[in-house]
Amino acid sequence: MSDDKIFDEMWGRDGLLRDPYSEFQSWFDAEDNARLKAKQREADELFRLSGITFNVYGREEAEERLIPFDIVPRIIAAREWQKLCRGIEQRVRAINAFLNDIYGRQEIIKAGRLPAEMIAKNEAFLPQMIGVHPPGGVYTHIVGIDLVRTDDNQFYVLEDNARTPSGVSYMLENRETMLHMFPELFARNRVQQVATYPADLRRSLAACAPPAADGPPTVAVLTPGIYNSAYFEHSFLADQMGAELVEGHDLRVIDGRVAMRTTRGYQPIDVLYRRIDDDFLDPLNFNPESQLGVPGIMDVYRAGGITIANAPGAGIADDKAIYSYMPEIVEFYTGERPLLKNVPTWRCSEKESLQYVLDNLSDLVVKEVHGSGGYGMLIGPTASKKEIAAFRKKLQARPGNYIAQPTLSLSTVPIFNRAGLTPRHVDLRPFVLVSPDGINITPGGLTRVALKKGSLVVNSSQGGGTKDTWVLED
């Protein structure tokens, strides 16, 4: 049942079962606990056999782990999803327009809606992209928008992921696992499918082919290699799309095109879905030490010889300091009020905000501007006095490196454990595909769940798990 201070997506605030879960609850009540425990073990074994792992960094040796999977689905009503989609689409359009402007005329800065130093002093801004127009006008081909829910009709955007958003392979494998284990549940619930994502991704990328493309576009996935934390996903998506999986050493620039090594010699690539960071993309233009990228690829890109997805420099749009300006960005480029709210944010680079944050560290969540994966952050309400004192020193030394936000009461969804159904906090990452043909939002996305009681940290690197996310048909 629910804690009335926290919105539970199954039981609401009043302990009354919400409509989307009615069929699930009647099925669950008729199930034997021993069978469900066996099914949970079966799910774990299926994930182990399929090789779905991620690497945990920051230790003496990186270690591979399975991401825990919980068999209780997160269920979203069709009307809730439709409302969310309108907000997501508005936000993604604004992000793309912002990137087009910030690497072009910079009208938002001229209009005084965004301080020039937010761009000029930002390491995510790539001067090499100024004046470059990506094929089809698309900068963010694949976007992950991280959402949290606090009430029946209240969602907030926690973070925008416009560089190389990961996790879609878990969304697909979670659904495959649930279909395999509980076909009867899908017979009782009309759930919108997610299985078309790889085909949708390929079609969306192909629609962004550069002018140099001749015939059906050749699509490839660029991976840093087997030691990357998301390598499983890179190989999975390449396989599902029918695209080539390549590493930097497989590619070279030939006659103004980027070509990949094949058994028939080098063949040109039209669209490169890269899963490496900007800095490693081209040692001639960025980090000269990079062994992961392709020397000269940026010159080919600027000349219109290849599409790189997502576009280099797109990371300026998901920088956490820029995030705090997203309401202004949405309004500036769409002429509309944002349909999805931002979490209130204090920019620690500003003197008054910094003082407020320092005075209220025990109540706030503090994040690194360029951080990800739950690393380098402080969750004040659950931190010890020692941790807060240590973080205070880091914050005072480099205030511009941090933003702070209030601790939200994240919604809960039940997980299945020894006690039966028990609530745990969740977030949601819907996946969005952008092409000149339009915006495609996969119905569902990746639900991450904090498996520890009371924890708000859902990141897999910090002990979180995942759930299948169901969007019901109308």
C-alpha positions in Angstrom: 0.0 0.0 0.0 1.0 3.6 -0.3 2.6 6.2 2.0 0.2 9.3 1.6 3.3 11.6 1.3 4.4 9.8 -1.8 2.4 9.1 -4.9 2.3 5.4 -5.7 1.5 4.6 -9.3 -0.4 1.5 -8.4 -2.2 2.6 -5.3 -2.3 6.4 -5.6 -2.1 8.4 -2.3 -5.3 7.0 -0.8 -4.6 3.3 -1.1 -7.2 2.8 -3.8 -6.1 0.7 -6.8 -5.6 2.9 -9.9 -7.2 1.8 -13.2 -4.1 1.0 -15.2 -3.2 -1.7 -12.7 -6.7 -3.3 -12.3 -6.0 -6.3 -14.6 -2.5 -6.8 -13.2 -3.8 -6.8 -9.6 -6.5 -9.4 -10.3 -3.9 -11.6 -12.1 -1.4 -11.2 -9.2 -4.0 -12.1 -6.5 -4.6 -15.4 -8.3 -0.9 -16.2 -8.6 1.1 -18.4 -6.4 4.0 -16.7 -4.6 6.3 -19.7 -5.1 5.7 -19.6 -8.9 6.4 -15.9 -9.1 9.7 -16.4 -7.1 10.7 -19.0 -9.6 9.8 -16.7 -12.5 12.0 -14.0 -11.0 14.9 -16.4 -10.9 14.1 -17.4 -14.5 14.2 -13.8 -15.5 17.6 -13.4 -13.9 18.9 -16.5 -15.7 17.5 -15.2 -19.1 19.4 -12.0 -18.7 22.6 -13.8 -17.7 22.3 -16.1 -20.8 21.7 -13.1 -23.1 24.9 -11.4 -21.8 23.2 -8.2 -20.8 25.9 -6.6 -18.6 27.4 -3.2 -17.8 30.7 -2.2 -16.4 31.1 -0.5 -13.1 33.9 2.0 -13.1 35.7 3.9 -10.4 37.1 0.8 -8.7 40.6 -0.6 -8.9 39.3 -2.9 -11.6 36.2 -2.4 -13.7 33.7 -5.2 -13.1 30.9 -6.5 -15.2 27.4 -6.8 -13.6 23.9 -7.8 -14.5 21.4 -5.1 -14.1 18.7 -6.4 -11.8 15.3 -6.8 -13.4 12.0 -6.7 -11.6 9.0 -8.7 -12.9 6.3 -6.2 -11.9 5.6 -3.9 -14.9 5.2 -0.2 -14.6 1.9 0.6 -16.3 0.9 3.9 -17.8 -2.5 4.8 -19.1 -2.9 5.8 -22.8 -4.2 9.3 -21.8 -1.2 9.9 -19.5 1.2 8.8 -22.2 -0.5 11.1 -24.8 -0.1 14.1 -22.5 3.6 13.2 -21.9 4.3 12.8 -25.6 3.1 16.3 -26.3 5.5 17.7 -23.7 8.4 15.5 -24.9 7.9 16.5 -28.5 7.8 20.2 -27.7 11.0 19.9 -25.7 12.9 17.9 -28.3 11.9 20.4 -31.0 13.1 23.2 -28.8 16.5 21.4 -28.2 17.0 21.0 -31.9 16.1 24.6 -32.6 18.5 25.7 -29.8 21.4 23.8 -31.3 20.7 25.2 -34.8 20.7 28.7 -33.3 23.6 28.4 -30.9 25.9 27.1 -33.7 24.4 29.8 -36.0 23.1 33.3 -35.4 22.9 32.9 -31.6 19.6 34.9 -31.5 18.8 33.6 -28.0 21.9 35.3 -26.7 21.3 38.5 -28.6 17.7 38.6 -27.2 19.2 38.4 -23.7 17.4 35.2 -22.8 20.7 33.2 -22.2 23.9 34.7 -20.9 26.8 34.5 -23.4 29.1 33.1 -20.8 26.9 30.0 -20.5 28.1 29.1 -24.0 31.5 30.7 -24.3 32.8 29.1 -21.1 31.1 25.8 -21.6 33.4 22.8 -22.5 30.4 21.0 -24.2 30.2 23.8 -26.8 32.2 22.9 -29.9 33.4 26.0 -31.9 34.2 23.5 -34.8 30.4 23.2 -35.3 29.8 26.9 -35.8 28.2 27.4 -39.3 27.8 23.6 -39.8 24.3 22.5 -41.0 23.8 18.8 -40.4 22.0 16.8 -43.1 18.2 17.2 -42.7 18.8 19.9 -40.1 18.8 17.3 -37.4 21.3 17.6 -34.5 19.7 15.2 -32.0 18.7 12.0 -33.9 18.3 10.0 -30.7 17.2 11.7 -27.4 16.5 10.3 -24.0 14.4 12.5 -21.7 14.6 11.5 -18.0 11.3 12.1 -16.3 10.2 11.7 -12.7 6.6 11.7 -11.4 5.5 13.3 -8.2 1.7 13.1 -8.5 -1.2 11.8 -10.6 -0.8 14.5 -13.2 2.7 15.9 -12.4 5.8 14.9 -14.2 9.1 16.8 -14.2 12.1 16.6 -16.6 15.1 15.6 -14.5 17.6 15.6 -17.3 17.9 15.8 -21.1 20.2 13.3 -22.8 21.2 14.6 -26.2 24.7 13.1 -26.7 24.6 9.3 -26.7 21.6 8.2 -24.6 21.9 4.6 -23.6 19.5 2.0 -22.1 17.2 1.2 -25.1 18.5 -2.4 -25.3 17.3 -3.0 -21.7 13.9 -1.6 -22.7 13.7 -4.1 -25.6 15.1 -7.1 -23.6 12.8 -6.3 -20.6 9.8 -6.6 -22.9 11.1 -9.7 -24.6 11.6 -11.3 -21.2 8.1 -10.4 -20.0 6.5 -11.7 -23.2 8.3 -15.0 -22.8 7.4 -15.5 -19.1 4.0 -14.0 -18.8 2.1 -14.3 -22.1 -1.2 -14.5 -20.2 -0.6 -11.0 -18.8 -0.3 -9.5 -22.3 -3.6 -11.3 -23.2 -5.3 -9.5 -20.4 -3.7 -6.1 -21.1 -3.6 -4.3 -24.4 0.0 -3.1 -24.3 1.6 -0.9 -27.0 4.6 -2.6 -28.6 8.2 -1.5 -28.5 9.7 -4.2 -30.7 9.7 -1.9 -33.8 12.3 0.4 -32.3 15.4 -1.0 -34.1 13.6 -0.8 -37.5 12.3 2.7 -36.6 15.9 3.7 -35.6 17.3 2.5 -38.9 14.6 4.2 -40.9 15.0 7.5 -39.0 18.8 7.4 -39.4 18.5 6.6 -43.1 16.2 9.6 -43.6 19.1 11.8 -42.4 21.5 10.6 -45.0 23.9 13.3 -46.4 23.9 14.7 -49.9 26.8 12.4 -50.8 24.7 9.3 -50.3 24.2 7.3 -53.5 21.4 4.7 -53.3 20.1 3.2 -50.1 22.1 4.7 -47.2 24.7 2.6 -45.5 24.4 2.8 -41.7 27.0 1.8 -39.2 27.4 1.9 -35.4 30.7 3.2 -34.0 31.7 1.6 -30.7 34.7 2.3 -28.5 35.0 -1.5 -28.2 34.3 -4.4 -25.9 35.5 -2.7 -22.7 32.9 0.1 -22.9 30.2 -0.1 -20.3 27.4 -0.1 -23.0 29.1 -2.4 -25.5 26.3 -4.9 -25.2 23.9 -2.3 -26.4 26.1 -1.2 -29.3 26.4 -4.7 -30.7 22.7 -5.4 -29.9 21.5 -2.4 -31.9 23.8 -3.0 -34.8 22.5 -6.6 -35.0 18.9 -5.6 -34.7 19.2 -2.8 -37.3 21.1 -4.9 -39.7 23.9 -2.3 -39.5 27.7 -2.8 -39.4 29.3 -2.6 -35.9 32.7 -0.8 -36.4 35.5 0.6 -34.3 37.7 3.5 -35.2 40.5 1.3 -36.6 37.9 -0.2 -39.1 37.4 3.3 -40.7 39.4 5.7 -42.8 38.9 8.7 -45.0 39.1 7.9 -48.7 38.3 10.4 -51.5 36.3 12.7 -49.2 34.2 9.9 -47.7 34.4 7.9 -44.5 34.8 4.2 -45.5 34.8 1.0 -43.5 36.9 -2.0 -44.1 35.1 -5.0 -45.6 36.1 -8.3 -47.3 35.5 -6.4 -50.6 37.8 -3.5 -49.7 36.8 -0.2 -48.2 33.1 0.8 -48.6 31.7 4.3 -47.9 29.4 4.9 -44.9 26.5 7.4 -45.2 25.3 7.5 -41.6 27.4 6.8 -38.5 25.6 6.2 -35.2 28.5 7.0 -32.9 28.6 5.8 -29.3 31.8 7.7 -28.4 32.1 11.1 -27.0 33.0 14.2 -29.0 36.5 14.5 -27.6 37.4 11.1 -29.0 35.7 11.4 -32.4 38.6 12.8 -34.4 42.2 13.1 -33.2 42.9 15.7 -35.9 40.2 18.0 -34.6 39.8 17.1 -30.9 41.8 15.0 -28.5 45.0 14.1 -30.4 45.6 11.1 -28.1 42.3 9.4 -29.1 42.6 5.9 -30.5 38.8 5.5 -30.7 37.9 7.9 -33.5 38.6 8.5 -37.2 41.3 11.1 -38.2 39.6 13.6 -40.5 36.0 12.6 -40.0 35.0 16.1 -38.9 36.3 17.5 -42.2 34.2 15.0 -44.1 31.2 15.9 -41.9 31.6 19.6 -42.5 31.8 19.0 -46.2 28.5 17.0 -46.2 30.1 13.6 -46.8 28.6 11.8 -43.8 25.9 12.1 -41.2 27.1 11.7 -37.6 24.3 10.9 -35.1 24.1 12.6 -32.7 25.8 15.7 -34.2 29.1 16.7 -32.6 28.4 19.5 -30.1 24.9 18.4 -29.2 26.0 18.0 -25.6 25.7 21.7 -25.0 21.9 21.1 -25.0 22.0 18.6 -22.1 24.5 20.4 -20.0 23.0 20.7 -16.5 23.7 24.4 -16.3 21.9 24.9 -19.6 19.1 22.7 -18.3 18.2 25.4 -15.8 17.4 27.7 -18.8 15.2 25.1 -20.6 11.9 26.8 -19.8 13.2 30.0 -21.5 14.7 27.9 -24.3 11.3 26.1 -25.0 9.4 29.4 -24.9 11.9 31.2 -27.1 11.9 28.7 -29.9 8.3 27.4 -29.8 6.4 30.5 -28.6 4.7 28.3 -26.1 4.9 27.7 -22.4 6.7 24.4 -21.5 4.2 21.5 -21.2 6.8 19.6 -19.0 8.2 21.3 -16.0 11.8 21.6 -15.0 12.9 20.7 -11.5 13.7 24.1 -9.8 17.5 24.5 -10.1 20.1 26.7 -8.3 23.2 27.5 -10.4 26.1 27.5 -7.9 28.1 29.7 -10.2 25.8 32.6 -9.0 26.8 34.0 -5.6 23.3 34.2 -4.0 22.4 30.7 -5.2 25.7 29.3 -3.9 25.1 30.7 -0.5 21.6 29.3 -0.4 22.9 25.8 -1.4 25.7 25.9 1.2 23.1 26.9 3.9 20.8 24.0 2.9 23.1 21.2 1.8 21.3 18.6 4.0 18.0 19.2 2.1 19.2 19.4 -1.5 20.5 17.2 -4.3 23.8 18.6 -5.7 25.1 17.4 -9.1 28.1 18.0 -11.3 27.3 20.1 -14.3 28.9 17.5 -16.6 28.3 14.4 -14.4 26.3 11.3 -15.3 25.5 7.9 -14.0 24.8 9.0 -10.4 28.5 9.7 -9.8 29.8 12.9 -8.2 26.5 13.9 -6.6 25.3 14.5 -3.1 21.8 13.6 -1.9 21.6 15.7 1.2 18.8 14.0 3.2 20.6 10.6 3.1 24.2 11.9 3.4 26.2 11.7 6.6 27.6 14.9 8.2 31.1 13.8 7.1 29.9 13.4 3.5 28.2 16.8 3.6 31.3 18.5 5.0 33.5 16.9 2.3 31.1 18.0 -0.4 30.9 21.5 1.0 34.7 21.9 0.4 34.4 20.7 -3.2 31.5 23.1 -3.8 33.4 26.1 -2.4 36.5 25.2 -4.5 34.6 24.9 -7.8 31.1 26.4 -7.5 30.6 26.7 -11.3 30.9 22.9 -11.5 27.7 22.3 -9.7 23.9 22.8 -9.7 21.5 22.0 -6.9 17.9 20.9 -6.8 15.3 20.2 -4.1 14.8 16.6 -3.2 11.6 15.5 -5.0 9.2 12.9 -3.7 9.6 10.5 -6.6 6.7 8.3 -7.3 6.9 4.6 -6.4 5.9 1.4 -8.3 5.8 -2.0 -6.5 8.7 -4.5 -6.9 8.3 -8.2 -6.1 10.4 -9.5 -3.2 10.1 -11.8 -0.3 7.4 -9.6 1.3 5.3 -9.7 -1.9 4.7 -6.3 -3.5 6.6 -3.4 -1.9 7.0 0.2 -3.2 10.3 1.5 -4.6 11.1 4.8 -6.3 11.4 5.0 -10.1 12.2 7.3 -13.0 11.5 7.0 -16.7 13.6 7.5 -19.8 11.5 7.6 -23.0 13.5 7.3 -26.2 12.8 9.8 -29.0 13.9 9.5 -32.7 14.2 12.7 -34.8 14.4 12.9 -38.6 13.3 15.3 -41.3 10.1 13.0 -41.5 9.1 13.9 -37.9 9.5 12.8 -34.2 8.9 9.3 -33.1 8.5 8.5 -29.4 8.6 4.8 -28.5 5.6 4.0 -26.2 7.2 3.3 -22.8 10.9 3.6 -22.4 13.3 2.5 -19.7 12.0 2.5 -16.1 14.8 2.5 -13.6 14.0 1.5 -10.0 15.9 2.1 -6.8 15.9 -1.4 -5.3 16.9 -0.3 -1.8 14.1 0.7 0.5 13.9 4.5 0.7 16.6 5.1 -1.9 16.1 7.7 -4.6 19.2 6.7 -6.7 18.0 4.6 -9.6 21.2 4.4 -11.6 22.4 0.9 -12.4 26.0 1.9 -11.4 24.6 2.7 -8.0 22.6 -0.5 -7.4 19.4 0.3 -9.3 17.4 -2.1 -11.4 15.0 -1.9 -14.3 11.3 -2.7 -15.1 9.3 -3.3 -18.2 7.3 -0.2 -19.0 3.8 -0.7 -20.4 1.8 2.0 -22.2 -1.8 0.7 -22.5 -3.8 1.1 -25.7 -6.8 3.4 -25.7 
